[in-house]
Amino acid sequence: SRLELIQQDPVVLKNIKSGHFTNQVSMVCSFKPKDGSGNQKSFAVATTHLKAKDGWEELRENQGRYLLSYLKENYNNHPLIICGDLNADYAEPVYNAFDNSDLNLKSAYCSMTSDGKEPPYTTWKIRGKADKKTNVCRTIDYIWYTKQGLILKSLRNFPTDEQIGEKRLPCFSYPSDHLSLTADFAV
């Protein structure tokens, strides 16, 4: 009710190294406040989902670098929020690409946590057959933002392992296999 959608920009991600399109995408939406003052600048929000599974680290990095270059070329003058399932923990090269990009991005969770780190997990699931279960507890989802033009006000707290329960995600309290990342920004 407080924002007007200015533009939707669907982006098919490329492997920046090979130049080939992949089947992962990003959506970039530009918004402006509806308050009518005309003094507030528009901003953009991008969301993405990079290639999943072990063994695809190089492709994820190339997809991430392509998205970052696309955003720099098309949205460099806008305050920018990037949300997504990078399918990569913070030791992977794609995380480093976002952390050190020319867009001067900051991780929302690193910015507001007392230890300056990402959450301990954004997905926690049990996979496999009954005779061979694997406990998968990882941080692979992130919120990045440019400090210029945006003020990070608050973040959603993460549930404890007791709150999630022994069967992990998804569960009745958290119906996705990823936890919801939520941030409040002032523009």
Z-matrix of the N, CA and C atoms (Angstrom, degrees):
N
C 1 1.453
C 2 1.525 1 112.12
N 3 1.351 2 117.69 1 -17.64
C 4 1.466 3 120.29 2 -177.76
C 5 1.523 4 113.36 3 -103.49
N 6 1.341 5 116.72 4 -6.00
C 7 1.459 6 120.09 5 -176.66
C 8 1.515 7 111.31 6 -124.61
N 9 1.323 8 115.52 7 149.64
C 10 1.457 9 122.04 8 174.37
C 11 1.529 10 108.15 9 -113.48
N 12 1.319 11 116.04 10 127.52
C 13 1.462 12 120.75 11 175.99
C 14 1.519 13 108.47 12 -73.29
N 15 1.316 14 117.28 13 122.15
C 16 1.457 15 122.30 14 179.86
C 17 1.523 16 110.97 15 -92.34
N 18 1.335 17 116.18 16 -43.17
C 19 1.457 18 120.05 17 -173.04
C 20 1.522 19 110.24 18 -155.66
N 21 1.334 20 116.28 19 143.84
C 22 1.463 21 123.67 20 169.93
C 23 1.522 22 107.37 21 -114.18
N 24 1.314 23 115.51 22 131.12
C 25 1.455 24 120.89 23 -175.28
C 26 1.530 25 109.26 24 -129.76
N 27 1.349 26 118.31 25 92.08
C 28 1.464 27 119.51 26 177.05
C 29 1.530 28 110.19 27 -73.53
N 30 1.323 29 115.93 28 135.18
C 31 1.460 30 121.50 29 -176.61
C 32 1.526 31 108.92 30 -126.11
N 33 1.322 32 116.91 31 117.97
C 34 1.462 33 120.73 32 171.94
C 35 1.517 34 106.40 33 -83.39
N 36 1.321 35 117.00 34 124.33
C 37 1.456 36 120.81 35 -175.04
C 38 1.524 37 111.60 36 -75.34
N 39 1.306 38 114.80 37 145.55
C 40 1.460 39 122.07 38 177.64
C 41 1.522 40 109.51 39 -110.74
N 42 1.300 41 114.04 40 154.57
C 43 1.454 42 120.47 41 164.91
C 44 1.524 43 104.08 42 -79.87
N 45 1.316 44 116.92 43 105.33
C 46 1.466 45 120.54 44 -172.41
C 47 1.528 46 111.49 45 -61.73
N 48 1.322 47 116.75 46 -25.38
C 49 1.471 48 120.25 47 -179.72
C 50 1.527 49 111.15 48 -74.78
N 51 1.336 50 117.02 49 -45.82
C 52 1.472 51 119.94 50 -177.49
C 53 1.527 52 112.62 51 -91.07
N 54 1.329 53 117.14 52 -22.44
C 55 1.457 54 120.72 53 -176.48
C 56 1.518 55 113.75 54 83.66
N 57 1.330 56 117.42 55 1.20
C 58 1.463 57 121.44 56 -179.75
C 59 1.532 58 111.33 57 -86.33
N 60 1.328 59 115.25 58 141.34
C 61 1.458 60 119.75 59 173.93
C 62 1.518 61 109.63 60 -69.42
N 63 1.330 62 115.92 61 150.00
C 64 1.463 63 122.48 62 176.61
C 65 1.523 64 107.86 63 -113.20
N 66 1.316 65 117.25 64 -178.44
C 67 1.466 66 118.41 65 178.56
C 68 1.532 67 111.81 66 -101.54
N 69 1.328 68 117.14 67 20.64
C 70 1.460 69 121.32 68 171.91
C 71 1.529 70 107.89 69 -102.71
N 72 1.322 71 115.17 70 153.14
C 73 1.458 72 119.96 71 -173.25
C 74 1.529 73 111.86 72 -134.23
N 75 1.307 74 113.73 73 169.82
C 76 1.452 75 123.04 74 170.82
C 77 1.528 76 106.83 75 -137.83
N 78 1.311 77 116.08 76 152.25
C 79 1.456 78 121.50 77 173.06
C 80 1.519 79 106.60 78 -124.28
N 81 1.327 80 115.49 79 128.08
C 82 1.453 81 121.04 80 177.59
C 83 1.523 82 107.31 81 -115.39
N 84 1.315 83 115.79 82 125.46
C 85 1.466 84 120.81 83 178.86
C 86 1.524 85 108.91 84 -121.36
N 87 1.323 86 115.51 85 135.93
C 88 1.456 87 121.55 86 176.37
C 89 1.519 88 108.65 87 -104.03
N 90 1.329 89 115.68 88 139.21
C 91 1.461 90 122.33 89 -178.12
C 92 1.521 91 109.99 90 -131.57
N 93 1.322 92 114.27 91 156.85
C 94 1.462 93 119.78 92 168.93
C 95 1.522 94 107.12 93 -138.17
N 96 1.329 95 116.50 94 152.26
C 97 1.464 96 120.00 95 178.36
C 98 1.526 97 110.93 96 -65.58
N 99 1.326 98 116.20 97 148.09
C 100 1.468 99 121.61 98 178.90
C 101 1.520 100 112.50 99 -90.85
N 102 1.302 101 118.52 100 5.71
C 103 1.466 102 119.75 101 -172.68
C 104 1.521 103 114.01 102 -67.71
N 105 1.328 104 117.77 103 -12.18
C 106 1.457 105 120.64 104 173.76
C 107 1.511 106 114.72 105 81.15
N 108 1.327 107 118.11 106 -0.42
C 109 1.461 108 119.18 107 -177.11
C 110 1.522 109 111.95 108 -72.86
N 111 1.329 110 116.63 109 -27.79
C 112 1.451 111 120.10 110 -179.18
C 113 1.517 112 113.30 111 74.78
N 114 1.332 113 117.26 112 -4.60
C 115 1.456 114 121.16 113 -178.46
C 116 1.525 115 112.74 114 -85.71
N 117 1.312 116 116.00 115 -20.76
C 118 1.455 117 118.59 116 -175.86
C 119 1.517 118 110.92 117 -91.50
N 120 1.307 119 113.87 118 140.12
C 121 1.445 120 122.24 119 -176.57
C 122 1.533 121 109.96 120 -80.96
N 123 1.303 122 115.56 121 152.91
C 124 1.454 123 119.37 122 173.18
C 125 1.530 124 109.17 123 -73.73
N 126 1.310 125 116.21 124 163.78
C 127 1.455 126 121.90 125 177.04
C 128 1.514 127 108.43 126 -142.74
N 129 1.326 128 115.79 127 164.47
C 130 1.462 129 120.68 128 -177.46
C 131 1.523 130 109.75 129 -124.34
N 132 1.332 131 114.11 130 146.43
C 133 1.461 132 122.07 131 176.13
C 134 1.524 133 107.29 132 -125.58
N 135 1.318 134 115.79 133 125.96
C 136 1.463 135 121.37 134 176.68
C 137 1.521 136 108.58 135 -114.00
N 138 1.307 137 115.73 136 141.45
C 139 1.458 138 120.24 137 172.98
C 140 1.517 139 107.79 138 -130.68
N 141 1.330 140 115.37 139 147.35
C 142 1.456 141 118.54 140 -176.09
C 143 1.522 142 111.31 141 -150.64
N 144 1.309 143 114.58 142 166.11
C 145 1.463 144 123.44 143 175.36
C 146 1.517 145 106.64 144 -141.44
N 147 1.338 146 116.29 145 110.29
C 148 1.459 147 120.51 146 -177.86
C 149 1.523 148 110.68 147 -89.34
N 150 1.312 149 115.74 148 166.60
C 151 1.466 150 123.59 149 -177.29
C 152 1.534 151 110.85 150 -52.70
N 153 1.321 152 115.47 151 132.06
C 154 1.461 153 121.75 152 -179.83
C 155 1.528 154 110.93 153 -91.05
N 156 1.299 155 115.72 154 173.82
C 157 1.473 156 126.94 155 171.35
C 158 1.533 157 112.29 156 85.85
N 159 1.321 158 113.90 157 148.48
C 160 1.461 159 121.12 158 173.99
C 161 1.520 160 109.31 159 -64.10
N 162 1.309 161 115.43 160 149.43
C 163 1.454 162 120.62 161 179.06
C 164 1.521 163 113.66 162 94.83
N 165 1.328 164 117.53 163 -7.16
C 166 1.466 165 121.43 164 -178.14
C 167 1.528 166 111.81 165 -111.77
N 168 1.312 167 117.31 166 24.03
C 169 1.461 168 121.53 167 -177.14
C 170 1.529 169 112.21 168 -59.82
N 171 1.316 170 117.18 169 -42.40
C 172 1.469 171 120.52 170 -179.10
C 173 1.529 172 111.23 171 -65.64
N 174 1.332 173 117.37 172 -40.83
C 175 1.464 174 119.82 173 178.23
C 176 1.526 175 110.40 174 -65.58
N 177 1.341 176 117.73 175 -42.31
C 178 1.469 177 119.99 176 177.58
C 179 1.530 178 110.53 177 -58.85
N 180 1.322 179 116.51 178 -43.27
C 181 1.462 180 119.31 179 179.10
C 182 1.525 181 110.38 180 -61.96
N 183 1.321 182 117.61 181 -43.81
C 184 1.464 183 121.20 182 179.85
C 185 1.525 184 111.89 183 -65.93
N 186 1.337 185 117.52 184 -39.38
C 187 1.460 186 120.51 185 175.92
C 188 1.530 187 110.36 186 -63.82
N 189 1.325 188 116.83 187 -44.71
C 190 1.458 189 120.90 188 179.16
C 191 1.520 190 112.21 189 -62.25
N 192 1.319 191 116.24 190 -43.12
C 193 1.469 192 120.03 191 178.83
C 194 1.537 193 111.23 192 -65.34
N 195 1.334 194 116.61 193 -36.21
C 196 1.464 195 119.29 194 176.40
C 197 1.529 196 110.07 195 -63.92
N 198 1.337 197 116.61 196 -46.83
C 199 1.465 198 119.94 197 179.52
C 200 1.528 199 110.62 198 -59.90
N 201 1.318 200 117.13 199 -44.77
C 202 1.467 201 120.21 200 179.31
C 203 1.529 202 111.71 201 -61.10
N 204 1.327 203 117.28 202 -41.36
C 205 1.469 204 119.66 203 178.99
C 206 1.524 205 110.92 204 -68.11
N 207 1.324 206 117.34 205 -37.16
C 208 1.466 207 121.53 206 177.63
C 209 1.536 208 109.83 207 -63.64
N 210 1.326 209 116.33 208 -45.00
C 211 1.463 210 120.33 209 -180.00
C 212 1.522 211 111.15 210 -65.73
N 213 1.325 212 117.03 211 -39.53
C 214 1.471 213 120.11 212 178.38
C 215 1.525 214 110.37 213 -63.38
N 216 1.321 215 116.66 214 -42.08
C 217 1.464 216 120.82 215 -178.46
C 218 1.522 217 112.25 216 -69.59
N 219 1.325 218 117.85 217 -36.28
C 220 1.466 219 120.94 218 -171.53
C 221 1.529 220 115.66 219 -108.17
N 222 1.330 221 118.08 220 -17.96
C 223 1.467 222 120.40 221 -174.31
C 224 1.522 223 112.67 222 -134.95
N 225 1.301 224 117.83 223 20.71
C 226 1.462 225 121.67 224 -174.46
C 227 1.521 226 112.83 225 -62.96
N 228 1.315 227 118.64 226 -26.50
C 229 1.465 228 121.62 227 -178.31
C 230 1.521 229 112.95 228 -93.62
N 231 1.320 230 117.53 229 7.92
C 232 1.454 231 121.77 230 -179.21
C 233 1.526 232 110.42 231 -110.06
N 234 1.329 233 117.89 232 143.90
C 235 1.453 234 118.07 233 163.29
C 236 1.536 235 106.89 234 -58.12
N 237 1.312 236 117.84 235 142.19
C 238 1.455 237 121.20 236 -169.37
C 239 1.519 238 111.33 237 -138.09
N 240 1.321 239 115.35 238 135.33
C 241 1.462 240 123.17 239 173.11
C 242 1.521 241 106.40 240 -120.70
N 243 1.322 242 116.66 241 130.33
C 244 1.468 243 121.88 242 177.77
C 245 1.516 244 107.85 243 -121.78
N 246 1.325 245 115.94 244 121.31
C 247 1.457 246 122.02 245 179.30
C 248 1.514 247 108.26 246 -118.68
N 249 1.308 248 116.44 247 147.63
C 250 1.446 249 114.46 248 174.35
C 251 1.499 250 116.55 249 171.15
N 252 1.311 251 111.42 250 166.14
C 253 1.454 252 123.44 251 173.86
C 254 1.526 253 105.61 252 -93.81
N 255 1.329 254 115.57 253 96.94
C 256 1.458 255 119.56 254 179.78
C 257 1.524 256 111.54 255 -80.55
N 258 1.334 257 117.23 256 -10.41
C 259 1.463 258 122.13 257 -177.32
C 260 1.520 259 111.27 258 54.46
N 261 1.322 260 116.30 259 30.95
C 262 1.457 261 121.92 260 -176.92
C 263 1.519 262 109.66 261 -143.64
N 264 1.316 263 116.54 262 135.16
C 265 1.455 264 118.07 263 174.48
C 266 1.529 265 109.24 264 -79.66
N 267 1.317 266 116.46 265 175.74
C 268 1.463 267 119.94 266 -172.65
C 269 1.522 268 113.58 267 -74.95
N 270 1.341 269 118.95 268 1.06
C 271 1.466 270 121.08 269 173.59
C 272 1.526 271 111.66 270 -92.20
N 273 1.335 272 117.07 271 -9.39
C 274 1.469 273 120.47 272 -178.25
C 275 1.525 274 111.44 273 -80.78
N 276 1.333 275 116.08 274 152.11
C 277 1.480 276 120.58 275 -179.35
C 278 1.526 277 114.40 276 -57.93
N 279 1.333 278 119.43 277 -31.88
C 280 1.468 279 119.79 278 -178.84
C 281 1.530 280 110.61 279 -65.67
N 282 1.312 281 118.05 280 -35.56
C 283 1.466 282 120.81 281 176.03
C 284 1.527 283 109.20 282 -62.07
N 285 1.317 284 116.14 283 -45.90
C 286 1.456 285 121.33 284 178.45
C 287 1.532 286 111.23 285 -60.37
N 288 1.336 287 117.00 286 -37.16
C 289 1.469 288 120.80 287 178.24
C 290 1.527 289 110.72 288 -61.17
N 291 1.328 290 117.47 289 -42.76
C 292 1.469 291 120.46 290 177.74
C 293 1.525 292 110.54 291 -69.32
N 294 1.319 293 116.50 292 -43.73
C 295 1.457 294 121.97 293 -176.86
C 296 1.525 295 112.31 294 -63.69
N 297 1.321 296 117.23 295 -29.92
C 298 1.466 297 121.55 296 -177.38
C 299 1.525 298 113.53 297 -115.08
N 300 1.314 299 117.27 298 22.59
C 301 1.468 300 119.79 299 -176.31
C 302 1.528 301 111.90 300 -72.26
N 303 1.320 302 115.21 301 159.57
C 304 1.467 303 121.76 302 176.03
C 305 1.523 304 112.30 303 -66.71
N 306 1.314 305 117.43 304 -12.76
C 307 1.471 306 121.23 305 178.82
C 308 1.524 307 111.82 306 -77.30
N 309 1.340 308 116.63 307 -6.78
C 310 1.466 309 121.80 308 -179.81
C 311 1.534 310 111.10 309 58.15
N 312 1.323 311 115.27 310 52.76
C 313 1.463 312 121.55 311 -178.30
C 314 1.524 313 111.72 312 -81.26
N 315 1.314 314 114.70 313 150.19
C 316 1.466 315 122.26 314 174.06
C 317 1.518 316 107.77 315 -123.32
N 318 1.307 317 116.41 316 143.83
C 319 1.456 318 121.07 317 173.44
C 320 1.522 319 108.24 318 -78.88
N 321 1.326 320 116.66 319 126.76
C 322 1.469 321 120.45 320 -179.38
C 323 1.525 322 111.23 321 -59.47
N 324 1.318 323 116.76 322 -45.14
C 325 1.467 324 119.03 323 -176.78
C 326 1.522 325 111.48 324 -71.04
N 327 1.323 326 118.73 325 -38.39
C 328 1.466 327 120.37 326 176.39
C 329 1.524 328 110.69 327 -64.80
N 330 1.323 329 117.54 328 -33.12
C 331 1.459 330 122.03 329 -177.92
C 332 1.519 331 112.94 330 -70.28
N 333 1.334 332 116.80 331 -29.92
C 334 1.467 333 118.52 332 -172.57
C 335 1.523 334 115.36 333 -113.81
N 336 1.306 335 118.27 334 -1.34
C 337 1.461 336 118.50 335 179.20
C 338 1.524 337 109.54 336 -91.26
N 339 1.313 338 116.25 337 150.42
C 340 1.464 339 120.74 338 -176.34
C 341 1.525 340 112.09 339 -64.26
N 342 1.329 341 117.27 340 -29.38
C 343 1.467 342 120.12 341 -179.46
C 344 1.534 343 112.85 342 -94.52
N 345 1.341 344 117.87 343 -3.07
C 346 1.454 345 121.54 344 178.83
C 347 1.516 346 113.96 345 69.18
N 348 1.332 347 116.64 346 24.64
C 349 1.465 348 121.18 347 -177.26
C 350 1.526 349 111.15 348 -117.66
N 351 1.324 350 113.83 349 163.59
C 352 1.462 351 120.51 350 172.93
C 353 1.528 352 108.82 351 -67.13
N 354 1.332 353 118.09 352 163.04
C 355 1.462 354 120.18 353 177.13
C 356 1.537 355 110.61 354 -60.51
N 357 1.320 356 117.76 355 156.57
C 358 1.466 357 119.90 356 -178.85
C 359 1.529 358 113.28 357 -66.38
N 360 1.327 359 116.48 358 -22.83
C 361 1.466 360 120.80 359 177.38
C 362 1.512 361 109.58 360 -162.97
N 363 1.329 362 115.38 361 147.60
C 364 1.466 363 121.22 362 170.05
C 365 1.522 364 109.71 363 -121.47
N 366 1.316 365 116.10 364 -8.86
C 367 1.462 366 122.69 365 171.88
C 368 1.524 367 107.02 366 -142.89
N 369 1.320 368 115.26 367 141.66
C 370 1.468 369 119.96 368 179.04
C 371 1.510 370 106.68 369 -151.09
N 372 1.303 371 115.47 370 99.74
C 373 1.454 372 119.61 371 -174.05
C 374 1.520 373 110.77 372 -133.93
N 375 1.298 374 114.77 373 163.82
C 376 1.457 375 121.93 374 175.88
C 377 1.519 376 106.50 375 -113.14
N 378 1.328 377 115.62 376 124.55
C 379 1.459 378 121.11 377 -177.11
C 380 1.517 379 109.91 378 -121.79
N 381 1.312 380 115.27 379 161.12
C 382 1.453 381 121.06 380 175.66
C 383 1.515 382 112.74 381 108.20
N 384 1.305 383 114.88 382 177.23
C 385 1.462 384 122.09 383 179.63
C 386 1.519 385 109.70 384 -83.92
N 387 1.321 386 116.85 385 166.30
C 388 1.459 387 122.91 386 -175.08
C 389 1.526 388 112.57 387 -54.32
N 390 1.325 389 117.90 388 -35.31
C 391 1.463 390 120.66 389 -177.68
C 392 1.536 391 113.51 390 -84.23
N 393 1.348 392 117.39 391 -11.56
C 394 1.468 393 120.36 392 -178.49
C 395 1.527 394 110.11 393 -146.29
N 396 1.325 395 116.78 394 82.27
C 397 1.459 396 122.94 395 -179.08
C 398 1.523 397 110.31 396 -90.79
N 399 1.327 398 115.50 397 141.56
C 400 1.457 399 122.13 398 177.27
C 401 1.520 400 108.78 399 -121.60
N 402 1.320 401 116.11 400 130.38
C 403 1.452 402 123.03 401 177.91
C 404 1.533 403 107.60 402 -90.28
N 405 1.329 404 117.55 403 114.69
C 406 1.468 405 122.71 404 -177.41
C 407 1.526 406 108.23 405 -110.35
N 408 1.319 407 116.25 406 106.27
C 409 1.462 408 122.85 407 -178.95
C 410 1.522 409 107.41 408 -124.86
N 411 1.355 410 116.58 409 106.72
C 412 1.466 411 120.81 410 -172.62
C 413 1.520 412 111.89 411 -144.63
N 414 1.301 413 115.07 412 157.22
C 415 1.465 414 122.43 413 169.39
C 416 1.516 415 106.80 414 -104.52
N 417 1.339 416 115.76 415 112.51
C 418 1.471 417 120.63 416 -177.53
C 419 1.534 418 112.58 417 -134.96
N 420 1.325 419 116.26 418 -0.42
C 421 1.470 420 122.17 419 -178.67
C 422 1.525 421 108.04 420 -116.34
N 423 1.329 422 116.13 421 143.05
C 424 1.461 423 119.74 422 -172.31
C 425 1.523 424 111.33 423 -146.22
N 426 1.337 425 114.45 424 158.96
C 427 1.465 426 122.81 425 167.33
C 428 1.524 427 106.17 426 -124.23
N 429 1.329 428 115.68 427 121.24
C 430 1.464 429 122.83 428 176.71
C 431 1.520 430 107.97 429 -113.46
N 432 1.323 431 117.74 430 151.78
C 433 1.462 432 120.32 431 178.58
C 434 1.516 433 110.47 432 -154.70
N 435 1.326 434 114.62 433 158.40
C 436 1.462 435 120.72 434 173.57
C 437 1.522 436 107.39 435 -92.02
N 438 1.298 437 116.39 436 134.39
C 439 1.472 438 119.47 437 -179.47
C 440 1.524 439 111.64 438 -72.06
N 441 1.330 440 116.39 439 -26.50
C 442 1.454 441 119.53 440 179.69
C 443 1.527 442 109.14 441 -71.94
N 444 1.316 443 116.45 442 116.17
C 445 1.459 444 121.73 443 177.40
C 446 1.518 445 114.77 444 90.30
N 447 1.320 446 118.65 445 -6.17
C 448 1.462 447 121.88 446 179.77
C 449 1.529 448 110.42 447 -131.64
N 450 1.318 449 115.87 448 140.97
C 451 1.463 450 121.23 449 174.48
C 452 1.522 451 106.99 450 -121.45
N 453 1.312 452 116.18 451 119.05
C 454 1.457 453 121.87 452 177.25
C 455 1.523 454 108.38 453 -75.39
N 456 1.337 455 116.84 454 120.31
C 457 1.464 456 121.69 455 -175.32
C 458 1.530 457 112.95 456 -99.81
N 459 1.334 458 116.91 457 -41.58
C 460 1.467 459 119.00 458 -177.90
C 461 1.518 460 110.44 459 -162.06
N 462 1.332 461 114.42 460 163.22
C 463 1.462 462 122.49 461 178.06
C 464 1.512 463 109.35 462 -131.31
N 465 1.304 464 115.09 463 154.04
C 466 1.462 465 120.35 464 174.80
C 467 1.527 466 108.61 465 -75.88
N 468 1.325 467 116.41 466 134.85
C 469 1.458 468 120.93 467 176.18
C 470 1.519 469 110.13 468 -74.44
N 471 1.311 470 115.54 469 151.34
C 472 1.460 471 120.82 470 179.21
C 473 1.518 472 110.50 471 -92.57
N 474 1.326 473 116.32 472 144.91
C 475 1.459 474 118.89 473 177.60
C 476 1.534 475 110.97 474 -70.71
N 477 1.305 476 114.99 475 153.46
C 478 1.463 477 120.40 476 176.46
C 479 1.529 478 108.72 477 -78.86
N 480 1.328 479 115.51 478 168.86
C 481 1.460 480 118.57 479 177.92
C 482 1.526 481 111.03 480 -63.10
N 483 1.331 482 117.54 481 -32.55
C 484 1.467 483 120.42 482 176.86
C 485 1.528 484 111.41 483 -66.05
N 486 1.328 485 117.39 484 -38.89
C 487 1.461 486 121.36 485 179.15
C 488 1.530 487 111.51 486 -67.65
N 489 1.313 488 116.69 487 -35.79
C 490 1.460 489 120.31 488 177.99
C 491 1.522 490 110.54 489 -69.67
N 492 1.323 491 116.78 490 -43.32
C 493 1.462 492 121.11 491 178.63
C 494 1.515 493 112.21 492 100.46
N 495 1.294 494 115.86 493 162.36
C 496 1.468 495 121.19 494 -173.21
C 497 1.517 496 114.36 495 -68.71
N 498 1.333 497 118.23 496 -22.37
C 499 1.472 498 119.61 497 178.29
C 500 1.526 499 111.72 498 -83.98
N 501 1.335 500 116.34 499 -4.58
C 502 1.453 501 125.15 500 176.71
C 503 1.531 502 112.88 501 62.28
N 504 1.314 503 117.60 502 -150.57
C 505 1.467 504 121.78 503 -174.20
C 506 1.521 505 111.27 504 -100.54
N 507 1.303 506 117.51 505 148.39
C 508 1.462 507 127.79 506 -9.95
C 509 1.521 508 111.21 507 -72.85
N 510 1.334 509 114.82 508 158.99
C 511 1.461 510 121.68 509 177.64
C 512 1.526 511 107.78 510 -147.12
N 513 1.326 512 116.83 511 178.44
C 514 1.470 513 119.19 512 -177.07
C 515 1.526 514 112.51 513 -63.46
N 516 1.318 515 118.03 514 -35.49
C 517 1.470 516 120.37 515 -179.84
C 518 1.519 517 112.93 516 -78.48
N 519 1.348 518 116.09 517 -29.20
C 520 1.460 519 122.45 518 -178.29
C 521 1.524 520 107.46 519 -133.39
N 522 1.339 521 117.99 520 91.52
C 523 1.468 522 121.85 521 -168.09
C 524 1.532 523 116.78 522 -79.10
N 525 1.320 524 118.14 523 9.18
C 526 1.463 525 121.04 524 175.42
C 527 1.526 526 108.74 525 -117.45
N 528 1.331 527 116.97 526 162.16
C 529 1.464 528 118.33 527 175.14
C 530 1.531 529 111.65 528 -84.41
N 531 1.346 530 117.14 529 3.83
C 532 1.460 531 123.46 530 171.88
C 533 1.523 532 107.80 531 -124.52
N 534 1.317 533 116.78 532 144.73
C 535 1.461 534 120.75 533 175.49
C 536 1.525 535 109.72 534 -80.86
N 537 1.302 536 115.27 535 151.27
C 538 1.455 537 120.98 536 -179.23
C 539 1.532 538 109.85 537 -79.09
N 540 1.307 539 116.46 538 122.90
C 541 1.452 540 122.17 539 173.98
C 542 1.521 541 107.68 540 -94.53
N 543 1.314 542 116.74 541 128.84
C 544 1.455 543 121.05 542 -176.23
C 545 1.525 544 109.37 543 -137.49
N 546 1.311 545 116.03 544 133.26
C 547 1.456 546 121.73 545 177.89
C 548 1.521 547 109.22 546 -134.62
N 549 1.317 548 116.04 547 144.08
C 550 1.458 549 122.62 548 172.78
C 551 1.523 550 108.25 549 -105.13
N 552 1.334 551 115.27 550 127.50
C 553 1.458 552 121.65 551 179.22
C 554 1.520 553 109.57 552 -121.16
N 555 1.331 554 115.96 553 148.49
C 556 1.454 555 122.10 554 167.59
C 557 1.516 556 106.04 555 -104.69
N 558 1.335 557 115.56 556 135.83
C 559 1.464 558 120.67 557 179.57
C 560 1.514 559 108.88 558 -98.93
